[in-house]
Amino acid sequence: MMSSGADIPVGDVFAVPTVLKEAEDGVSHIPSNDSTRCSELGTNPTPESEPSFSETLNPSICTNELMLNPPSSLASIKRSAYALPAASLTFKDLTFSLPSSKEGDFRLILAPASGHFEAGELVAIMGPSGCGKTTLLDMLAAKKSGKYGGEVFVNGRPRDWLFRRIAAYVSQEDVMPPHWTVQEAIEFNATLKRQPKRAHCSLKGWVETLIGAFDLQSVANSRIGSTEARGISGGQRRRTTLARGVAACPSLLFCDEPTSGLSATDAATCVKALRIMTKRLGITCLVVIHQPRYEVTTLFDTLVLLTSNPGRMAYLGPTSGALQFWSKCGLPSPPNMNPTDHYLDLLTPNLAQDQSAMLVSAFNEQIKPQLERQIDNVMQEPGETVVEMLSESGYLCTRAYSVPFRTQLATLLRRKMLLASRDVRAVGLPLIMPVIQGTLVGYMFTGVGQKDDMLKQIMFSFCLVTMLCLAGLLTLVVLITDRIQMKHEASEALYCEGASSLASFMVDVPLSLLGAFLNVSIMTAFGGLELDILRTVVCWSLLLFMFYDSMFAIIGAIAKDTRQAQVIVMPFVSLFMLFNGFVVSKRDSPEILHWIFYVSPNAYAMQAIVVKMASGAGWEGQMLLEQFGYEDSEGQSQKGMEVLIGMIVAFRVVQQFGLVFLNGITR
């Protein structure tokens, strides 16, 4: 709870305490005339017109208590001694266009816009639909996938490849595994991207603070859920996504409509938490927001207002100065009306109140020249580079990620195993389904190995190989779902694509391999194959499984969605199933198609298994070998193994290129 000193009435004159008093929550209220004590505490004397919050004992406790008990919008929050390196944001002539229906023509989405935000500012970006709010945010956050014009500077220096290390982006989508809990989701981001500058505060304590600040205590241990799995509400999921962005303690935080879908009260709670983070830790925070309550609007330091058709800037300045600017333009806000509603009514084209053209003209005449001078001053006196900012934190300052590869892998592996243990389908698909299939098909071929009917034994081998070929199709949906989630998280520099694919390989492949082994074991047990033949069948079956697992992995990496993945995979699977020497033999097929047998894994597997069966079948075995065109030689099996292993390695390499360079998040 806040101390009584925090309840000082806000007005032109404050009744300021005359003695230093340490509040119960670790917040100190310092009298403005006590300069000696201010000096001892390492703080500056505070003007009487602003109540102040500063650290005197444990800074982390003070910040935590402020997050849990937000002060009023009029209170001045002092910067923490453990604040992050300051990062101002400057942009010049940012513009974006899309190709129109006419060939060679373009439709202007956002006209050239320039501006500057000081470090530690909480900025609101507002405007009617289609004005380019999210477009501007995406360009500033280096998230825009399309080509755009203009420049962005951090501390007066061009934005570089390390920008992602000091920035975090909260998108409109809530992309999280459904079987994660709220606490685990927030802790994941805090572990992988937390700044060492905040190392004085325990990870667990910081996560608990965020859970309280975003009012998630009641669902901290509840699962996220999805359309298929029951979980928390949409509003709680939105707040969890926002808390994940804040958990990384970035110097720059970009939030795209973080309050969409929230009640007015929850929206105010989230913005208050962002304000405290901004002031205490020196974070520059930009928020795209739709018509908030006036009380929420006053929490923002700076307001950016855009109009549409095309997107143009109509105001950029202090939130408190917007009403005065509107009044100067002869458009004062009516009494008892939310000023935010008034702004948007006048900036929305085609409404009766539309004054967008006049307001844009006034902005260009009155505010834009000041902004241009401010930008020139920033360019002339640049601040710290990103490397210097990271060096200040003293950790991996020239690497793309905050933590080393081993930490990324360990964190991802722990999450993968945890989620697999909670999701019945994650275990059921690779284990239970192969057991059921193996039992049913194996029962159909009971005792086939004890009969003198080699043709049935070949049919048995064909069914076994075909089932292994088709089993992997079930994993395509999971592969693409996991890839989409990985792309969102990797774009935030939480971890690299290699760590993600290796963690998935270490969990998914052993599970699927065990399922394939059970499938083969059950079928061969029913079939009663001899030991020598059994070893050959098991060896080639598992090698065949590894081939198809790698092939499906590469398709899951390069395909845009599940439908495209199925379209790509079916021709390959069909050809490999047909051109296996049994359904279509090399002798019967046109010579122009013989090359398929040299790349078909089914052909190599059937070749090795049938030759082994024929070795003990006498004249019948030799006759069937000649009939199907199989070559009875050890060199052929050796060649098949080398080809399959080489293709498996090549598939895994290409998979990594696909994960890194293809199917990025489009904005």
PyMOL commands that set and color helices and strands:
alter all, ss='L'
color gray80, all
select helices_A, chain A and resi 4-7+35-41+59-68+133-140+163-166+182-193+196-198+203-213+217-219+234-247+264-281+294-297+319-328+339-347+356-366+368-380+386-393+405-422+424-444+448-450+454-490+497-527+531-558+562-578+591-598+601-614+618-628+634-661
alter helices_A, ss='H'
color red, helices_A
select strands_A, chain A and resi 21-22+28-29+52-53+76-77+89-99+106-117+122-126+149-154+157-158+167-170+252-256+284-288+302-307+312-318
alter strands_A, ss='S'
color yellow, strands_A
deselect
rebuild
show_as cartoon
